[in-house]
Amino acid sequence: MNFFRGVMGGQAAGPQPSGADTIQKLCDRVASSTLLEDRRDAVRALKSLSKKYRMEVGTQAMDHLINILQTDRSDSEILGYALDTLYNIICNDEEEEQDESEDENSQKQADDLGAQFTDTFIQDPEHVTLLLTLLEEFDFHVRWPGVKLLTALLKNQGVQVQGIILVSPMGVSRLMDLLADSREVIRNDGLLLLQQLTKSNAAIQKIVAFESAFERLLDIITEEGSSDGGIVVEDCLLLLLNLLKNNSSNQNFFKEGSYIQRMKPWFEVGDDNSGWSAQKVTNLHLMLQLVRVMVSPVNSPGATASCQKSMYQCGLLQQLCTILMATGVPADILTETINTVSEVIRGSQVNQDYFASVNAPSNPPRPAIVVLLMSMVNERQPFVLRCAVLYCFQCFLYKNQKGQGEIVATLLPSTIDANSISAGQLLCGGLFSADSLSNWCAAVALAHALQDNLTQKEQLLRVQLATSLGKPPVSLLQQCTNILSQGSKVQTRVGLLMLLCTWINNCPIAVTHFLHNQENVPFLTAQISENLGEDERLVQGLCALLLGICIYYNDNSLENYTKEKLKQLIEKRIGKENFVEKLGFITKHELYSRAAQKPQPVFPSPEQMLFDHEFTKLVKELEGVITKAVHKSSEEEKKEEEVKKTLEQHDNIVTQYKELIREQDAQIQELKEQVESVSSQNEQLQTTITQQLSQIQQHKDQYNILKLKLGKENQSQSNNQGDGSQVNGLQTEELTQLREEVEELRKQQALLQTQLYDKDSLISTLKSEVAQTTEETTSGSDNTELLKDLEALKSQIQSQSTEISELKMERQELLRRVETESSDAGLSSDGSLDSAKMADLERRLAAQTSETEILKDEANSLSKGRAELEQQLASATSTVAILQTEKAKLQTELQESKKEQDDLLMLLADQDQKIHSLKQRLKDLGQTVEDEDDLDAKELTDEDDEEDEEDED
């Protein structure tokens, strides 16, 4: 009160000023005071009045407070007072704004007031940018009220404030720095701020995620004790849910960053799970929701499958199954864990196989599936838990034909074990129990065991049930129809009808079994034709759907119930239009659209549990085709059957061709393998031949060395023999030289053959290029180059021929010398030694002769190839010459035509110029001159007049 007296001028007596007057004086003082202390005191006073006089302070002081934020940046205390005052007038705090006596209208007015002040504040985006700048201040009295004020702005006008922050430079990055603040109050309020900031804004969610939000939040959760932590852990989890839900980019970033592995320690539970705190239950519930967000059925199949794989590999699925089988876990956590496990295994064969192998810790151990089904068919269990078990069973069987076969196998007579409870026995028990909810759940679960699996539909026809002592067993199909005809509860009948529709859909054998019972068709027609109440309309629609499936998938194996006879029966007993109307009752039901939205069965009460998600897809698929099938005539059906047969024949032909192509592919693969093996063998043989040739050459060299040594020894023994040895040594050296020359000749011949092959390929290329020379005028240079190559080849062939003739002459001379030396050696040497040497020499000469003959043959073939090449060259040269001549003629004609055209153009231009000048002169002289366009128009008019006159005649 003393303070107010000071503000009013120190008057101690008289009437007290109103709140509005006081606030006005305080605003004037803030605006006009030059001393910082005076402004600070005035802002402090406005803060104290801002809660009680929220409207007055907001309308009169907001501009002054914003001005304080802009001008008094150096004083943190006055900034803190200003931010607190703005927070008080903008925030809709229920504890402050609503007393016990106030009603909802007053609270709504307060909310509208906060939204109004928020709109005023953010009219200028610079105010939000200023607030973001103030958040960089480290001072607690500035940063904390700034965080709270921005949070209040986001709560009131989230979309607009998000847009301003998004375009502000480094706006989101500044807010992310709050998570690194060492003061827990600011860090925790920063979490609340980021929660509001990331709501329903994918762009901001991505920016926050790429600012290392996942790393920081997971670190905070670990520091706070994971599931045992407090409210801070809950805030972190809520922020993670905001970032990941319906944001595929962030989900992929979370998976690629290996953050899924860091979630596993959250779900470690001990043996004693009693006495969990409410905060721990809340934390675990949010953690399970976080896992479900990553594997939700609404995500893309590829991303979901990748996350499911990661969760299995890191052991997260195993940890969840441990919670599933643990004792003392709260019911809501158990329910959410079942739902989480369901979506982790949905559509993943590896995860489904693992779940099938999980056993409950009982004596004897029982499969987890059996334990869960026991809870589903137990009417004393909570409704949400039974729904969760049904969802888990559905996800286990989703796209899992192996699991479907295992479930159906437990119902077959050959696999029933009397000493243990199986999944099939529990489903049959629930199907025929007195509890309608158990009937519905068991029927839907059994329908999922048959979904898109023709083999199991046929196998289930073998199941026989013992009804009572002394009576023969009946089939499961018959027992379902018997219960249906007894008029049980609507929920039970709906479940059985959904099971029967799924069972006989796309299974002609099951349709035949169903129609074989003479009572089924009359029962269905009676149900459809009656005018029953609103509750029975769904049953009528399902009966119409069942009868329509019997028509559509009928193979006409029963004479009394062929397609045509069933349609005649509908037309007589029900009427086609009435039948289609009753069939439409299914999709028009209010609960149908709710069940079609998502796979998880979520119902507010057991009575509303009527439709299954997969069944809604089946109805959508069959409704149209059944309507067409009922309205079709027998002729149209015959045409359709013929078309189907034609398509089947076509498919058979295509299948045969596919098989033939597969066989040919296999043969080609085998041939490729054979070619590879032969090539490898050829390479090995080539290597072996090369090695052997080198060894032979070494042996020859050794032999020559031994010959030289032997000749020297013979020379030392006797003079006569020495002369012969000299002759033999000289002969050996010459023969060795001859062999080397022959080897060199062979190499040259091989090189020549290679060059000839290259030139042959060049000639073939020349032919193709010559064929194109009529269209391409640039082939002259290529022909010139080719002619040069051919000339070079000719010269090379001539040089090779000269070398061959020289070698032949040298060989003849060597042969004469050898014969002469051999005759001389025969006279002067010893008889026995000379005869052996002569035999060896004759053998070597014979080999040389054969090699020479081979060389001759090769030279002849080379000469023939050269002749052919010369002939091809001559033809190519003549062709090139002809083409060049034609090209020269065409070029000459082209030049002449261009010249003539240019002359004509010049003449036309001169003539036009003369005509124009003459027309101009005529106009200058006053004569009327008509343009060409006017003359053309006049001629057309004259022609039309002449035609009209002819028509009149």
Helices and strands as residue ranges (DSSP letters): H 2-7, H 19-32, H 36-49, H 54-71, H 76-90, H 94-97, H 104-122, H 125-134, H 140-156, H 158-167, H 171-176, G 177-180, H 184-197, H 202-208, I 209-213, H 214-223, G 226-228, H 231-244, H 248-256, G 261-267, H 278-294, H 301-313, H 316-325, H 331-345, H 349-357, E 359-360, E 366-367, H 368-376, H 383-397, H 401-409, G 413-415, H 423-431, H 436-450, H 454-460, E 464-465, E 474-475, H 476-485, H 490-504, H 508-516, H 520-529, G 534-536, H 537-552, G 559-561, H 563-573, H 576-583, H 585-588, H 590-595, G 606-608, H 613-631, H 634-717, H 719-771, H 780-828, H 831-924, H 932-952
